[in-house]
């Protein structure tokens, strides 16, 4: 299992637009993408313009397929202008 | 439910020491701390000195109790000298 923490920094005047797009991405991914164990959207309680998607995938191959999917590429293109700076993504493995 | 992402930057020569301490913290927290839904240790696959604890708590009160607990305070004191710089912590609520 791999875990993704994908942090986005959203412009003040683009929050509603971003939330609608991100919810759509969560829905499409959960519905369509094989190997997706979890895909959830969170808002930072101290920095309300920080929105983070926390994901679990069976393995890296399924993650790559997700990133190559039509819905991901289309929605990410629309999310991009909502961001005030580039996001941060960490890919993690669990320490047992 | 609240979600915590707590990122730690560990010195090269302190990795083993940190892992032992963090595993102990994970174990003590899962065993003792009320309201803890999940408390897991991850390693960044691209930056192996980045270790992140991803947590789920029923609410902020249980998180505060955890932070005030004897095991948390004792272990954090020992983890501190393993870190090359201050960690980062985000507290998130889920966007439904």
N, CA and C atoms of all chains as a GROMACS GRO file, in nm:
protein
  576
    1UNK      N    1   0.084  -0.121   0.000
    1UNK     CA    2   0.000   0.000   0.000
    1UNK      C    3   0.087   0.126   0.000
    2UNK      N    4   0.052   0.223  -0.082
    2UNK     CA    5   0.120   0.352  -0.074
    2UNK      C    6   0.021   0.463  -0.040
    3UNK      N    7   0.074   0.563   0.028
    3UNK     CA    8  -0.010   0.674   0.076
    3UNK      C    9   0.038   0.802   0.010
    4UNK      N   10  -0.056   0.883  -0.036
    4UNK     CA   11  -0.022   1.011  -0.099
    4UNK      C   12  -0.081   1.125  -0.017
    5UNK      N   13  -0.001   1.227   0.006
    5UNK     CA   14  -0.052   1.350   0.067
    5UNK      C   15  -0.025   1.462  -0.033
    6UNK      N   16  -0.132   1.513  -0.094
    6UNK     CA   17  -0.118   1.612  -0.202
    6UNK      C   18  -0.181   1.744  -0.156
    7UNK      N   19  -0.092   1.841  -0.127
    7UNK     CA   20  -0.134   1.968  -0.068
    7UNK      C   21  -0.150   2.074  -0.176
    8UNK      N   22  -0.260   2.148  -0.170
    8UNK     CA   23  -0.288   2.254  -0.268
    8UNK      C   24  -0.310   2.387  -0.196
    9UNK      N   25  -0.254   2.494  -0.252
    9UNK     CA   26  -0.266   2.628  -0.194
    9UNK      C   27  -0.359   2.708  -0.285
   10UNK      N   28  -0.479   2.735  -0.237
   10UNK     CA   29  -0.585   2.788  -0.324
   10UNK      C   30  -0.603   2.940  -0.306
   11UNK      N   31  -0.620   3.009  -0.418
   11UNK     CA   32  -0.646   3.154  -0.414
   11UNK      C   33  -0.778   3.182  -0.340
   12UNK      N   34  -0.777   3.289  -0.261
   12UNK     CA   35  -0.896   3.328  -0.182
   12UNK      C   36  -1.025   3.328  -0.267
   13UNK      N   37  -1.016   3.386  -0.387
   13UNK     CA   38  -1.138   3.404  -0.468
   13UNK      C   39  -1.168   3.283  -0.556
   14UNK      N   40  -1.094   3.172  -0.532
   14UNK     CA   41  -1.115   3.054  -0.616
   14UNK      C   42  -1.156   2.932  -0.532
   15UNK      N   43  -1.182   2.956  -0.403
   15UNK     CA   44  -1.210   2.844  -0.311
   15UNK      C   45  -1.331   2.762  -0.357
   16UNK      N   46  -1.443   2.829  -0.387
   16UNK     CA   47  -1.566   2.756  -0.423
   16UNK      C   48  -1.545   2.675  -0.551
   17UNK      N   49  -1.480   2.740  -0.646
   17UNK     CA   50  -1.452   2.672  -0.773
   17UNK      C   51  -1.364   2.549  -0.750
   18UNK      N   52  -1.259   2.567  -0.669
   18UNK     CA   53  -1.169   2.455  -0.640
   18UNK      C   54  -1.245   2.341  -0.572
   19UNK      N   55  -1.325   2.375  -0.470
   19UNK     CA   56  -1.396   2.269  -0.394
   19UNK      C   57  -1.485   2.187  -0.488
   20UNK      N   58  -1.555   2.254  -0.577
   20UNK     CA   59  -1.642   2.181  -0.672
   20UNK      C   60  -1.558   2.086  -0.760
   21UNK      N   61  -1.446   2.136  -0.809
   21UNK     CA   62  -1.360   2.053  -0.894
   21UNK      C   63  -1.301   1.936  -0.816
   22UNK      N   64  -1.253   1.964  -0.695
   22UNK     CA   65  -1.190   1.859  -0.614
   22UNK      C   66  -1.291   1.752  -0.574
   23UNK      N   67  -1.414   1.795  -0.542
   23UNK     CA   68  -1.519   1.696  -0.508
   23UNK      C   69  -1.549   1.607  -0.627
   24UNK      N   70  -1.549   1.666  -0.744
   24UNK     CA   71  -1.571   1.591  -0.867
   24UNK      C   72  -1.457   1.488  -0.888
   25UNK      N   73  -1.334   1.532  -0.864
   25UNK     CA   74  -1.217   1.443  -0.877
   25UNK      C   75  -1.227   1.326  -0.778
   26UNK      N   76  -1.265   1.358  -0.653
   26UNK     CA   77  -1.281   1.253  -0.551
   26UNK      C   78  -1.386   1.151  -0.597
   27UNK      N   79  -1.498   1.202  -0.648
   27UNK     CA   80  -1.608   1.115  -0.690
   27UNK      C   81  -1.567   1.027  -0.809
   28UNK      N   82  -1.509   1.090  -0.911
   28UNK     CA   83  -1.468   1.015  -1.031
   28UNK      C   84  -1.363   0.909  -0.998
   29UNK      N   85  -1.269   0.946  -0.910
   29UNK     CA   86  -1.162   0.853  -0.875
   29UNK      C   87  -1.217   0.735  -0.797
   30UNK      N   88  -1.300   0.763  -0.697
   30UNK     CA   89  -1.357   0.654  -0.617
   30UNK      C   90  -1.445   0.562  -0.703
   31UNK      N   91  -1.510   0.621  -0.802
   31UNK     CA   92  -1.601   0.543  -0.887
   31UNK      C   93  -1.526   0.458  -0.990
   32UNK      N   94  -1.418   0.516  -1.047
   32UNK     CA   95  -1.358   0.454  -1.166
   32UNK      C   96  -1.222   0.388  -1.146
   33UNK      N   97  -1.143   0.434  -1.050
   33UNK     CA   98  -1.002   0.398  -1.054
   33UNK      C   99  -0.969   0.273  -0.972
   34UNK      N  100  -0.927   0.172  -1.045
   34UNK     CA  101  -0.890   0.044  -0.985
   34UNK      C  102  -0.771   0.064  -0.890
   35UNK      N  103  -0.771  -0.010  -0.780
   35UNK     CA  104  -0.658  -0.004  -0.687
   35UNK      C  105  -0.662   0.114  -0.593
   36UNK      N  106  -0.769   0.194  -0.600
   36UNK     CA  107  -0.783   0.308  -0.509
   36UNK      C  108  -0.851   0.261  -0.380
   37UNK      N  109  -0.778   0.267  -0.269
   37UNK     CA  110  -0.831   0.223  -0.141
   37UNK      C  111  -0.896   0.338  -0.066
   38UNK      N  112  -0.846   0.459  -0.089
   38UNK     CA  113  -0.902   0.577  -0.022
   38UNK      C  114  -0.861   0.701  -0.101
   39UNK      N  115  -0.951   0.798  -0.107
   39UNK     CA  116  -0.923   0.922  -0.182
   39UNK      C  117  -1.015   1.028  -0.122
   40UNK      N  118  -0.961   1.109  -0.033
   40UNK     CA  119  -1.046   1.200   0.044
   40UNK      C  120  -0.988   1.342   0.043
   41UNK      N  121  -1.079   1.440   0.049
   41UNK     CA  122  -1.040   1.582   0.048
   41UNK      C  123  -1.051   1.639   0.189
   42UNK      N  124  -0.946   1.713   0.230
   42UNK     CA  125  -0.942   1.776   0.363
   42UNK      C  126  -0.909   1.924   0.350
   43UNK      N  127  -0.956   2.002   0.450
   43UNK     CA  128  -0.920   2.144   0.458
   43UNK      C  129  -0.840   2.167   0.585
   44UNK      N  130  -0.732   2.243   0.574
   44UNK     CA  131  -0.649   2.275   0.691
   44UNK      C  132  -0.727   2.365   0.786
   45UNK      N  133  -0.736   2.326   0.914
   45UNK     CA  134  -0.817   2.402   1.010
   45UNK      C  135  -0.750   2.534   1.048
   46UNK      N  136  -0.619   2.546   1.031
   46UNK     CA  137  -0.550   2.671   1.066
   46UNK      C  138  -0.522   2.759   0.944
   47UNK      N  139  -0.517   2.699   0.827
   47UNK     CA  140  -0.491   2.774   0.702
   47UNK      C  141  -0.598   2.733   0.601
   48UNK      N  142  -0.712   2.802   0.606
   48UNK     CA  143  -0.829   2.756   0.530
   48UNK      C  144  -0.810   2.754   0.379
   49UNK      N  145  -0.702   2.814   0.328
   49UNK     CA  146  -0.680   2.805   0.184
   49UNK      C  147  -0.592   2.685   0.145
   50UNK      N  148  -0.557   2.603   0.244
   50UNK     CA  149  -0.482   2.480   0.216
   50UNK      C  150  -0.579   2.362   0.212
   51UNK      N  151  -0.586   2.299   0.097
   51UNK     CA  152  -0.670   2.180   0.077
   51UNK      C  153  -0.581   2.064   0.037
   52UNK      N  154  -0.600   1.951   0.104
   52UNK     CA  155  -0.511   1.837   0.084
   52UNK      C  156  -0.592   1.713   0.052
   53UNK      N  157  -0.550   1.643  -0.052
   53UNK     CA  158  -0.612   1.513  -0.081
   53UNK      C  159  -0.520   1.406  -0.023
   54UNK      N  160  -0.578   1.321   0.060
   54UNK     CA  161  -0.501   1.211   0.120
   54UNK      C  162  -0.554   1.081   0.058
   55UNK      N  163  -0.461   1.005   0.002
   55UNK     CA  164  -0.497   0.890  -0.082
   55UNK      C  165  -0.428   0.762  -0.035
   56UNK      N  166  -0.492   0.650  -0.062
   56UNK     CA  167  -0.427   0.520  -0.044
   56UNK      C  168  -0.446   0.440  -0.171
   57UNK      N  169  -0.335   0.384  -0.222
   57UNK     CA  170  -0.339   0.302  -0.343
   57UNK      C  171  -0.277   0.166  -0.314
   58UNK      N  172  -0.328   0.064  -0.382
   58UNK     CA  173  -0.273  -0.071  -0.363
   58UNK      C  174  -0.126  -0.074  -0.399
   59UNK      N  175  -0.088  -0.005  -0.507
   59UNK     CA  176   0.053   0.004  -0.546
   59UNK      C  177   0.073   0.121  -0.643
   60UNK      N  178   0.198   0.145  -0.678
   60UNK     CA  179   0.233   0.260  -0.762
   60UNK      C  180   0.179   0.253  -0.904
   61UNK      N  181   0.157   0.131  -0.954
   61UNK     CA  182   0.103   0.116  -1.089
   61UNK      C  183  -0.038   0.173  -1.099
   62UNK      N  184  -0.120   0.142  -0.997
   62UNK     CA  185  -0.257   0.196  -0.997
   62UNK      C  186  -0.255   0.348  -0.985
   63UNK      N  187  -0.160   0.401  -0.907
   63UNK     CA  188  -0.146   0.547  -0.895
   63UNK      C  189  -0.112   0.608  -1.031
   64UNK      N  190  -0.018   0.545  -1.104
   64UNK     CA  191   0.020   0.596  -1.237
   64UNK      C  192  -0.099   0.595  -1.333
   65UNK      N  193  -0.179   0.487  -1.327
   65UNK     CA  194  -0.298   0.480  -1.413
   65UNK      C  195  -0.396   0.593  -1.381
   66UNK      N  196  -0.409   0.621  -1.250
   66UNK     CA  197  -0.497   0.731  -1.206
   66UNK      C  198  -0.450   0.864  -1.265
   67UNK      N  199  -0.318   0.888  -1.255
   67UNK     CA  200  -0.261   1.015  -1.303
   67UNK      C  201  -0.274   1.028  -1.456
   68UNK      N  202  -0.277   0.913  -1.523
   68UNK     CA  203  -0.291   0.913  -1.669
   68UNK      C  204  -0.438   0.913  -1.714
   69UNK      N  205  -0.531   0.904  -1.619
   69UNK     CA  206  -0.673   0.892  -1.656
   69UNK      C  207  -0.727   1.024  -1.712
   70UNK      N  208  -0.830   1.012  -1.795
   70UNK     CA  209  -0.893   1.129  -1.858
   70UNK      C  210  -0.948   1.223  -1.751
   71UNK      N  211  -1.021   1.168  -1.653
   71UNK     CA  212  -1.084   1.256  -1.552
   71UNK      C  213  -0.978   1.332  -1.471
   72UNK      N  214  -0.866   1.262  -1.436
   72UNK     CA  215  -0.762   1.330  -1.358
   72UNK      C  216  -0.702   1.444  -1.439
   73UNK      N  217  -0.662   1.415  -1.563
   73UNK     CA  218  -0.594   1.516  -1.644
   73UNK      C  219  -0.685   1.636  -1.672
   74UNK      N  220  -0.812   1.608  -1.701
   74UNK     CA  221  -0.906   1.717  -1.730
   74UNK      C  222  -0.929   1.806  -1.608
   75UNK      N  223  -0.949   1.742  -1.491
   75UNK     CA  224  -0.981   1.820  -1.372
   75UNK      C  225  -0.858   1.897  -1.322
   76UNK      N  226  -0.740   1.834  -1.330
   76UNK     CA  227  -0.618   1.902  -1.285
   76UNK      C  228  -0.592   2.029  -1.367
   77UNK      N  229  -0.620   2.023  -1.496
   77UNK     CA  230  -0.605   2.141  -1.582
   77UNK      C  231  -0.693   2.257  -1.535
   78UNK      N  232  -0.812   2.223  -1.484
   78UNK     CA  233  -0.904   2.327  -1.436
   78UNK      C  234  -0.867   2.374  -1.296
   79UNK      N  235  -0.806   2.283  -1.217
   79UNK     CA  236  -0.766   2.319  -1.081
   79UNK      C  237  -0.645   2.413  -1.085
   80UNK      N  238  -0.559   2.394  -1.180
   80UNK     CA  239  -0.433   2.470  -1.187
   80UNK      C  240  -0.449   2.621  -1.168
   81UNK      N  241  -0.540   2.687  -1.244
   81UNK     CA  242  -0.553   2.833  -1.225
   81UNK      C  243  -0.615   2.874  -1.090
   82UNK      N  244  -0.665   2.779  -1.012
   82UNK     CA  245  -0.718   2.810  -0.878
   82UNK      C  246  -0.606   2.820  -0.774
   83UNK      N  247  -0.485   2.776  -0.812
   83UNK     CA  248  -0.377   2.764  -0.713
   83UNK      C  249  -0.290   2.890  -0.712
   84UNK      N  250  -0.252   2.934  -0.590
   84UNK     CA  251  -0.168   3.054  -0.582
   84UNK      C  252  -0.020   3.020  -0.598
   85UNK      N  253   0.016   2.893  -0.579
   85UNK     CA  254   0.154   2.849  -0.604
   85UNK      C  255   0.151   2.697  -0.626
   86UNK      N  256   0.263   2.639  -0.675
   86UNK     CA  257   0.261   2.495  -0.699
   86UNK      C  258   0.231   2.416  -0.571
   87UNK      N  259   0.160   2.307  -0.586
   87UNK     CA  260   0.129   2.222  -0.471
   87UNK      C  261   0.249   2.137  -0.429
   88UNK      N  262   0.229   2.062  -0.320
   88UNK     CA  263   0.334   1.970  -0.272
   88UNK      C  264   0.275   1.830  -0.267
   89UNK      N  265   0.353   1.732  -0.314
   89UNK     CA  266   0.303   1.594  -0.307
   89UNK      C  267   0.408   1.504  -0.244
   90UNK      N  268   0.368   1.428  -0.145
   90UNK     CA  269   0.457   1.327  -0.086
   90UNK      C  270   0.398   1.189  -0.111
   91UNK      N  271   0.486   1.096  -0.147
   91UNK     CA  272   0.447   0.955  -0.165
   91UNK      C  273   0.511   0.876  -0.051
   92UNK      N  274   0.429   0.805   0.024
   92UNK     CA  275   0.479   0.738   0.143
   92UNK      C  276   0.456   0.587   0.137
   93UNK      N  277   0.547   0.515   0.203
   93UNK     CA  278   0.523   0.374   0.234
   93UNK      C  279   0.513   0.363   0.386
   94UNK      N  280   0.434   0.266   0.431
   94UNK     CA  281   0.414   0.250   0.574
   94UNK      C  282   0.537   0.184   0.638
   95UNK      N  283   0.574   0.232   0.755
   95UNK     CA  284   0.682   0.169   0.833
   95UNK      C  285   0.616   0.074   0.931
   96UNK      N  286   0.643  -0.054   0.915
   96UNK     CA  287   0.574  -0.154   1.000
   96UNK      C  288   0.660  -0.187   1.122
   97UNK      N  289  -1.445   1.395   1.296
   97UNK     CA  290  -1.311   1.335   1.284
   97UNK      C  291  -1.210   1.441   1.238
   98UNK      N  292  -1.094   1.443   1.300
   98UNK     CA  293  -0.987   1.528   1.249
   98UNK      C  294  -0.867   1.442   1.209
   99UNK      N  295  -0.795   1.493   1.112
   99UNK     CA  296  -0.681   1.421   1.055
   99UNK      C  297  -0.555   1.504   1.079
  100UNK      N  298  -0.448   1.440   1.121
  100UNK     CA  299  -0.321   1.509   1.144
  100UNK      C  300  -0.217   1.452   1.050
  101UNK      N  301  -0.138   1.540   0.989
  101UNK     CA  302  -0.022   1.498   0.911
  101UNK      C  303   0.099   1.566   0.975
  102UNK      N  304   0.183   1.487   1.042
  102UNK     CA  305   0.296   1.541   1.118
  102UNK      C  306   0.426   1.492   1.056
  103UNK      N  307   0.495   1.587   0.989
  103UNK     CA  308   0.613   1.554   0.909
  103UNK      C  309   0.740   1.582   0.990
  104UNK      N  310   0.833   1.487   0.989
  104UNK     CA  311   0.959   1.502   1.062
  104UNK      C  312   1.077   1.486   0.967
  105UNK      N  313   1.178   1.571   0.984
  105UNK     CA  314   1.298   1.567   0.899
  105UNK      C  315   1.413   1.514   0.985
  106UNK      N  316   1.456   1.391   0.955
  106UNK     CA  317   1.546   1.320   1.046
  106UNK      C  318   1.691   1.324   0.997
  107UNK      N  319   1.784   1.346   1.090
  107UNK     CA  320   1.927   1.345   1.056
  107UNK      C  321   1.968   1.206   1.007
  108UNK      N  322   2.056   1.204   0.904
  108UNK     CA  323   2.103   1.078   0.844
  108UNK      C  324   2.147   0.975   0.949
  109UNK      N  325   2.224   1.022   1.046
  109UNK     CA  326   2.283   0.929   1.144
  109UNK      C  327   2.191   0.900   1.262
  110UNK      N  328   2.066   0.947   1.254
  110UNK     CA  329   1.973   0.926   1.365
  110UNK      C  330   1.849   0.848   1.321
  111UNK      N  331   1.851   0.796   1.198
  111UNK     CA  332   1.732   0.729   1.143
  111UNK      C  333   1.688   0.610   1.230
  112UNK      N  334   1.783   0.519   1.263
  112UNK     CA  335   1.746   0.400   1.339
  112UNK      C  336   1.690   0.437   1.476
  113UNK      N  337   1.755   0.534   1.538
  113UNK     CA  338   1.709   0.579   1.670
  113UNK      C  339   1.568   0.637   1.660
  114UNK      N  340   1.548   0.721   1.558
  114UNK     CA  341   1.415   0.781   1.539
  114UNK      C  342   1.309   0.674   1.517
  115UNK      N  343   1.339   0.578   1.428
  115UNK     CA  344   1.238   0.475   1.395
  115UNK      C  345   1.196   0.398   1.520
  116UNK      N  346   1.293   0.363   1.603
  116UNK     CA  347   1.260   0.290   1.726
  116UNK      C  348   1.170   0.374   1.817
  117UNK      N  349   1.202   0.502   1.830
  117UNK     CA  350   1.121   0.591   1.913
  117UNK      C  351   0.981   0.610   1.856
  118UNK      N  352   0.975   0.631   1.725
  118UNK     CA  353   0.845   0.655   1.661
  118UNK      C  354   0.756   0.531   1.668
  119UNK      N  355   0.817   0.413   1.650
  119UNK     CA  356   0.739   0.289   1.662
  119UNK      C  357   0.682   0.273   1.802
  120UNK      N  358   0.762   0.311   1.900
  120UNK     CA  359   0.717   0.306   2.038
  120UNK      C  360   0.600   0.402   2.060
  121UNK      N  361   0.612   0.522   2.002
  121UNK     CA  362   0.503   0.621   2.014
  121UNK      C  363   0.375   0.569   1.950
  122UNK      N  364   0.388   0.508   1.832
  122UNK     CA  365   0.272   0.451   1.763
  122UNK      C  366   0.206   0.344   1.850
  123UNK      N  367   0.289   0.259   1.907
  123UNK     CA  368   0.238   0.149   1.990
  123UNK      C  369   0.168   0.201   2.116
  124UNK      N  370   0.234   0.290   2.186
  124UNK     CA  371   0.177   0.345   2.311
  124UNK      C  372   0.046   0.421   2.284
  125UNK      N  373   0.045   0.494   2.175
  125UNK     CA  374  -0.074   0.575   2.142
  125UNK      C  375  -0.190   0.485   2.106
  126UNK      N  376  -0.164   0.385   2.020
  126UNK     CA  377  -0.272   0.294   1.982
  126UNK      C  378  -0.325   0.215   2.102
  127UNK      N  379  -0.236   0.186   2.197
  127UNK     CA  380  -0.275   0.105   2.314
  127UNK      C  381  -0.352   0.189   2.417
  128UNK      N  382  -0.309   0.314   2.435
  128UNK     CA  383  -0.356   0.391   2.551
  128UNK      C  384  -0.453   0.505   2.522
  129UNK      N  385  -0.445   0.566   2.404
  129UNK     CA  386  -0.510   0.696   2.389
  129UNK      C  387  -0.651   0.686   2.334
  130UNK      N  388  -0.744   0.726   2.420
  130UNK     CA  389  -0.886   0.726   2.384
  130UNK      C  390  -0.911   0.820   2.266
  131UNK      N  391  -1.002   0.782   2.181
  131UNK     CA  392  -1.039   0.869   2.069
  131UNK      C  393  -0.945   0.861   1.951
  132UNK      N  394  -0.844   0.774   1.959
  132UNK     CA  395  -0.748   0.758   1.849
  132UNK      C  396  -0.804   0.655   1.750
  133UNK      N  397  -0.835   0.700   1.630
  133UNK     CA  398  -0.892   0.611   1.528
  133UNK      C  399  -0.782   0.550   1.442
  134UNK      N  400  -0.672   0.624   1.426
  134UNK     CA  401  -0.560   0.576   1.345
  134UNK      C  402  -0.435   0.655   1.381
  135UNK      N  403  -0.322   0.586   1.383
  135UNK     CA  404  -0.195   0.652   1.419
  135UNK      C  405  -0.084   0.568   1.357
  136UNK      N  406  -0.035   0.611   1.241
  136UNK     CA  407   0.055   0.527   1.162
  136UNK      C  408   0.178   0.606   1.118
  137UNK      N  409   0.290   0.535   1.107
  137UNK     CA  410   0.417   0.595   1.067
  137UNK      C  411   0.447   0.561   0.920
  138UNK      N  412   0.487   0.665   0.845
  138UNK     CA  413   0.521   0.648   0.704
  138UNK      C  414   0.658   0.708   0.675
  139UNK      N  415   0.723   0.652   0.570
  139UNK     CA  416   0.850   0.707   0.521
  139UNK      C  417   0.830   0.758   0.378
  140UNK      N  418   0.882   0.876   0.349
  140UNK     CA  419   0.872   0.933   0.215
  140UNK      C  420   0.956   0.850   0.118
  141UNK      N  421   0.895   0.806   0.008
  141UNK     CA  422   0.966   0.718  -0.085
  141UNK      C  423   1.071   0.793  -0.167
  142UNK      N  424   1.058   0.924  -0.180
  142UNK     CA  425   1.156   1.004  -0.256
  142UNK      C  426   1.258   1.074  -0.166
  143UNK      N  427   1.221   1.098  -0.042
  143UNK     CA  428   1.311   1.164   0.054
  143UNK      C  429   1.316   1.079   0.180
  144UNK      N  430   1.406   0.981   0.183
  144UNK     CA  431   1.402   0.879   0.289
  144UNK      C  432   1.425   0.933   0.431
  145UNK      N  433   1.468   1.059   0.443
  145UNK     CA  434   1.483   1.112   0.579
  145UNK      C  435   1.357   1.185   0.627
  146UNK      N  436   1.252   1.180   0.545
  146UNK     CA  437   1.124   1.239   0.586
  146UNK      C  438   1.032   1.128   0.637
  147UNK      N  439   0.995   1.137   0.763
  147UNK     CA  440   0.904   1.042   0.827
  147UNK      C  441   0.781   1.118   0.874
  148UNK      N  442   0.665   1.064   0.841
  148UNK     CA  443   0.540   1.135   0.869
  148UNK      C  444   0.444   1.045   0.945
  149UNK      N  445   0.390   1.099   1.052
  149UNK     CA  446   0.284   1.026   1.123
  149UNK      C  447   0.150   1.081   1.075
  150UNK      N  448   0.065   0.991   1.028
  150UNK     CA  449  -0.068   1.032   0.982
  150UNK      C  450  -0.169   0.974   1.082
  151UNK      N  451  -0.252   1.065   1.134
  151UNK     CA  452  -0.337   1.030   1.248
  151UNK      C  453  -0.483   1.064   1.221
  152UNK      N  454  -0.571   0.990   1.286
  152UNK     CA  455  -0.713   1.026   1.287
  152UNK      C  456  -0.762   1.025   1.431
  153UNK      N  457  -0.829   1.132   1.470
  153UNK     CA  458  -0.883   1.144   1.606
  153UNK      C  459  -1.032   1.173   1.598
  154UNK      N  460  -1.105   1.122   1.698
  154UNK     CA  461  -1.251   1.147   1.700
  154UNK      C  462  -1.279   1.297   1.707
  155UNK      N  463  -1.198   1.370   1.787
  155UNK     CA  464  -1.213   1.516   1.794
  155UNK      C  465  -1.085   1.578   1.855
  156UNK      N  466  -1.083   1.709   1.860
  156UNK     CA  467  -0.965   1.783   1.904
  156UNK      C  468  -0.932   1.763   2.051
  157UNK      N  469  -1.035   1.734   2.133
  157UNK     CA  470  -1.012   1.711   2.276
  157UNK      C  471  -0.925   1.588   2.298
  158UNK      N  472  -0.955   1.482   2.225
  158UNK     CA  473  -0.875   1.360   2.238
  158UNK      C  474  -0.731   1.384   2.190
  159UNK      N  475  -0.717   1.465   2.086
  159UNK     CA  476  -0.582   1.500   2.037
  159UNK      C  477  -0.506   1.576   2.145
  160UNK      N  478  -0.572   1.671   2.212
  160UNK     CA  479  -0.506   1.748   2.318
  160UNK      C  480  -0.462   1.658   2.434
  161UNK      N  481  -0.549   1.561   2.468
  161UNK     CA  482  -0.514   1.465   2.575
  161UNK      C  483  -0.391   1.384   2.537
  162UNK      N  484  -0.386   1.344   2.410
  162UNK     CA  485  -0.270   1.269   2.358
  162UNK      C  486  -0.143   1.351   2.373
  163UNK      N  487  -0.150   1.479   2.332
  163UNK     CA  488  -0.032   1.566   2.337
  163UNK      C  489   0.012   1.590   2.482
  164UNK      N  490  -0.083   1.584   2.574
  164UNK     CA  491  -0.052   1.605   2.716
  164UNK      C  492  -0.011   1.476   2.787
  165UNK      N  493  -0.017   1.362   2.716
  165UNK     CA  494   0.009   1.233   2.782
  165UNK      C  495   0.158   1.218   2.814
  166UNK      N  496   0.184   1.135   2.916
  166UNK     CA  497   0.321   1.110   2.961
  166UNK      C  498   0.404   1.049   2.847
  167UNK      N  499   0.349   0.945   2.780
  167UNK     CA  500   0.428   0.878   2.676
  167UNK      C  501   0.460   0.973   2.560
  168UNK      N  502   0.362   1.058   2.521
  168UNK     CA  503   0.389   1.151   2.412
  168UNK      C  504   0.501   1.247   2.451
  169UNK      N  505   0.489   1.309   2.566
  169UNK     CA  506   0.587   1.410   2.607
  169UNK      C  507   0.726   1.350   2.622
  170UNK      N  508   0.733   1.231   2.681
  170UNK     CA  509   0.863   1.167   2.702
  170UNK      C  510   0.930   1.130   2.569
  171UNK      N  511   0.851   1.073   2.478
  171UNK     CA  512   0.910   1.027   2.351
  171UNK      C  513   0.947   1.147   2.262
  172UNK      N  514   0.863   1.251   2.261
  172UNK     CA  515   0.892   1.369   2.178
  172UNK      C  516   1.024   1.434   2.221
  173UNK      N  517   1.048   1.436   2.351
  173UNK     CA  518   1.175   1.491   2.402
  173UNK      C  519   1.295   1.416   2.346
  174UNK      N  520   1.280   1.284   2.329
  174UNK     CA  521   1.390   1.203   2.276
  174UNK      C  522   1.398   1.212   2.124
  175UNK      N  523   1.283   1.236   2.060
  175UNK     CA  524   1.283   1.249   1.914
  175UNK      C  525   1.348   1.382   1.872
  176UNK      N  526   1.330   1.484   1.951
  176UNK     CA  527   1.375   1.619   1.915
  176UNK      C  528   1.521   1.623   1.865
  177UNK      N  529   1.619   1.565   1.937
  177UNK     CA  530   1.757   1.571   1.887
  177UNK      C  531   1.784   1.487   1.762
  178UNK      N  532   1.688   1.404   1.720
  178UNK     CA  533   1.704   1.328   1.595
  178UNK      C  534   1.668   1.413   1.472
  179UNK      N  535   1.608   1.529   1.494
  179UNK     CA  536   1.554   1.608   1.383
  179UNK      C  537   1.655   1.711   1.335
  180UNK      N  538   1.664   1.727   1.203
  180UNK     CA  539   1.759   1.826   1.149
  180UNK      C  540   1.699   1.965   1.142
  181UNK      N  541   1.566   1.973   1.148
  181UNK     CA  542   1.498   2.104   1.154
  181UNK      C  543   1.359   2.081   1.213
  182UNK      N  544   1.289   2.189   1.251
  182UNK     CA  545   1.155   2.169   1.309
  182UNK      C  546   1.061   2.098   1.213
  183UNK      N  547   0.975   2.015   1.265
  183UNK     CA  548   0.878   1.943   1.182
  183UNK      C  549   0.764   2.033   1.139
  184UNK      N  550   0.674   1.977   1.059
  184UNK     CA  551   0.555   2.051   1.014
  184UNK      C  552   0.432   1.970   1.054
  185UNK      N  553   0.331   2.039   1.107
  185UNK     CA  554   0.208   1.967   1.141
  185UNK      C  555   0.087   2.038   1.083
  186UNK      N  556   0.003   1.963   1.014
  186UNK     CA  557  -0.124   2.017   0.965
  186UNK      C  558  -0.238   1.944   1.032
  187UNK      N  559  -0.339   2.020   1.070
  187UNK     CA  560  -0.461   1.964   1.129
  187UNK      C  561  -0.573   1.985   1.028
  188UNK      N  562  -0.638   1.876   0.989
  188UNK     CA  563  -0.736   1.884   0.882
  188UNK      C  564  -0.875   1.839   0.926
  189UNK      N  565  -0.976   1.899   0.865
  189UNK     CA  566  -1.112   1.844   0.873
  189UNK      C  567  -1.151   1.798   0.733
  190UNK      N  568  -1.234   1.695   0.730
  190UNK     CA  569  -1.274   1.638   0.600
  190UNK      C  570  -1.375   1.730   0.531
  191UNK      N  571  -1.361   1.745   0.401
  191UNK     CA  572  -1.459   1.820   0.322
  191UNK      C  573  -1.557   1.719   0.263
  192UNK      N  574  -1.682   1.725   0.306
  192UNK     CA  575  -1.781   1.624   0.262
  192UNK      C  576  -1.855   1.674   0.138
   0.00000   0.00000   0.00000
